[in-house]
Amino acid sequence: MSRTLLITGAGTGIGAATARQVASGNQVLIHYRRSAESAESVAAEVAAAGGRPLLIQADLSDESGCREVADFVSRRVGRLDVLVNNAGGLIRRAAGKELSWSLMQEIFALNTFSTMMLTSLCLPLLEKGTQPCIINVTSIAIRHGAPTATIYGASKGAIDVFTRGLAKELAPAIRVNAVAPGVIDTPFHDQVTSREKMAQFQASTPLGRNGRAEDIAHAIGFLIANPFVTGETLDVNGGLFMR
Ligand SMILES: NC(=O)c1ccc[n+]([C@@H]2O[C@H](COP(=O)([O-])OP(=O)(O)OC[C@H]3O[C@@H](n4cnc5c(N)ncnc54)[C@H](OP(=O)(O)O)[C@@H]3O)[C@@H](O)[C@H]2O)c1
């Protein structure tokens, strides 16, 4: 069965690995913001793997960008089977005393409001889909607290709660799940985590390494495929956090 999947932030990191993971036989809508060149090479890889890529550019940190993406899917495809809300980021670290209104707005707009808005706009398209589902990418920061990334953790925590509420609201028609990645070696860390800190994370991880984007793509693939999982947040972190 060929499916139509929209993956946000799919030009780099976890989104790009997810696009590659699901490519074969499927229509893959690859959303990106700035990483045009990288998104084009992901599209070429999707096509080479037997998928049908479509590229969409938008900034999702405001409502108009979310509407552009949903309108594009509506016009070009008219339905959706899978929405992966992956675009996001830490933006910048700030200690408790340094929090500003504008930083809080920026982080919540990117990680929380974009996911909520795009999801809402895509629901009519998902209702027309086959075995539709939504996967939200949250973070290990929702589990154990992340010093200097407290707003980011809170913005992802809101999506964790949103995931469960929506899963109940939309069952049995649409499944809604989340993946909470641990420390994954992607461009996410380029501006916000030193190499020394990455080495410390690695040393504290029971499985002895930081994650790869493919580790998270694999978990997203599982949540897409398993028809009896909803309202779940899957922790994928090499044991850095255990319940
Ligand atoms: N890496 C980790 O350790 C880690 C841990 C926990 C959770 N996560 C989460 O995993 C998700 C993917 O991150 P990643 O690790 O793959 O890092 P990444 O490579 O930096 O990916 C983030 C993606 O988000 C997109 N994006 C950023 N700001 C945007 C905006 N305003 N509008 C639209 N798209 C925007 C970027 O698109 P462009 O490049 O095209 O601008 C990029 O493709 C994020 O939600 C992140 O919070 C990551």
PDBQT file of the ligand as one rigid body, heavy atoms in Angstrom, charges set to zero:
ROOT
HETATM    1  N1  LIG A 301      19.375  16.077  18.226  1.00  0.00    +0.000 N 
HETATM    2  C1  LIG A 301      18.960  15.873  19.471  1.00  0.00    +0.000 C 
HETATM    3  O1  LIG A 301      19.753  15.576  20.395  1.00  0.00    +0.000 OA
HETATM    4  C2  LIG A 301      17.491  15.989  19.789  1.00  0.00    +0.000 A 
HETATM    5  C3  LIG A 301      17.078  15.549  21.063  1.00  0.00    +0.000 A 
HETATM    6  C4  LIG A 301      15.746  15.631  21.401  1.00  0.00    +0.000 A 
HETATM    7  C5  LIG A 301      14.834  16.130  20.481  1.00  0.00    +0.000 A 
HETATM    8  N2  LIG A 301      15.249  16.553  19.264  1.00  0.00    +0.000 N 
HETATM    9  C6  LIG A 301      14.230  17.082  18.345  1.00  0.00    +0.000 C 
HETATM   10  O2  LIG A 301      14.312  16.399  17.127  1.00  0.00    +0.000 OA
HETATM   11  C7  LIG A 301      13.783  17.226  16.088  1.00  0.00    +0.000 C 
HETATM   12  C8  LIG A 301      14.720  17.207  14.898  1.00  0.00    +0.000 C 
HETATM   13  O3  LIG A 301      15.957  17.762  15.288  1.00  0.00    +0.000 OA
HETATM   14  P1  LIG A 301      17.356  17.233  14.728  1.00  0.00    +0.000 P 
HETATM   15  O4  LIG A 301      18.093  16.651  15.862  1.00  0.00    +0.000 OA
HETATM   16  O5  LIG A 301      17.148  16.416  13.499  1.00  0.00    +0.000 OA
HETATM   17  O6  LIG A 301      18.088  18.612  14.398  1.00  0.00    +0.000 OA
HETATM   18  P2  LIG A 301      18.177  19.443  13.038  1.00  0.00    +0.000 P 
HETATM   19  O7  LIG A 301      18.938  18.679  12.028  1.00  0.00    +0.000 OA
HETATM   20  O8  LIG A 301      18.657  20.792  13.455  1.00  0.00    +0.000 OA
HETATM   21  O9  LIG A 301      16.670  19.513  12.538  1.00  0.00    +0.000 OA
HETATM   22  C9  LIG A 301      15.768  20.517  12.915  1.00  0.00    +0.000 C 
HETATM   23  C10 LIG A 301      14.910  20.826  11.712  1.00  0.00    +0.000 C 
HETATM   24  O10 LIG A 301      13.928  21.806  12.099  1.00  0.00    +0.000 OA
HETATM   25  C11 LIG A 301      13.789  22.715  11.032  1.00  0.00    +0.000 C 
HETATM   26  N3  LIG A 301      13.404  24.034  11.541  1.00  0.00    +0.000 N 
HETATM   27  C12 LIG A 301      14.072  24.780  12.468  1.00  0.00    +0.000 A 
HETATM   28  N4  LIG A 301      13.435  25.945  12.646  1.00  0.00    +0.000 NA
HETATM   29  C13 LIG A 301      12.368  25.955  11.801  1.00  0.00    +0.000 A 
HETATM   30  C14 LIG A 301      11.335  26.888  11.519  1.00  0.00    +0.000 A 
HETATM   31  N5  LIG A 301      11.261  28.081  12.120  1.00  0.00    +0.000 N 
HETATM   32  N6  LIG A 301      10.393  26.551  10.598  1.00  0.00    +0.000 NA
HETATM   33  C15 LIG A 301      10.458  25.352   9.978  1.00  0.00    +0.000 A 
HETATM   34  N7  LIG A 301      11.404  24.427  10.194  1.00  0.00    +0.000 NA
HETATM   35  C16 LIG A 301      12.344  24.728  11.104  1.00  0.00    +0.000 A 
HETATM   36  C17 LIG A 301      15.144  22.814  10.357  1.00  0.00    +0.000 C 
HETATM   37  O11 LIG A 301      14.941  23.157   8.992  1.00  0.00    +0.000 OA
HETATM   38  P3  LIG A 301      16.052  23.968   8.118  1.00  0.00    +0.000 P 
HETATM   39  O12 LIG A 301      17.380  23.321   8.429  1.00  0.00    +0.000 OA
HETATM   40  O13 LIG A 301      15.595  23.750   6.717  1.00  0.00    +0.000 OA
HETATM   41  O14 LIG A 301      15.991  25.398   8.548  1.00  0.00    +0.000 OA
HETATM   42  C18 LIG A 301      15.715  21.408  10.565  1.00  0.00    +0.000 C 
HETATM   43  O15 LIG A 301      15.560  20.587   9.428  1.00  0.00    +0.000 OA
HETATM   44  C19 LIG A 301      13.577  18.606  16.716  1.00  0.00    +0.000 C 
HETATM   45  O16 LIG A 301      12.210  18.782  17.031  1.00  0.00    +0.000 OA
HETATM   46  C20 LIG A 301      14.401  18.545  17.987  1.00  0.00    +0.000 C 
HETATM   47  O17 LIG A 301      13.893  19.400  18.987  1.00  0.00    +0.000 OA
HETATM   48  C21 LIG A 301      16.554  16.493  18.901  1.00  0.00    +0.000 A 
ENDROOT
TORSDOF 0
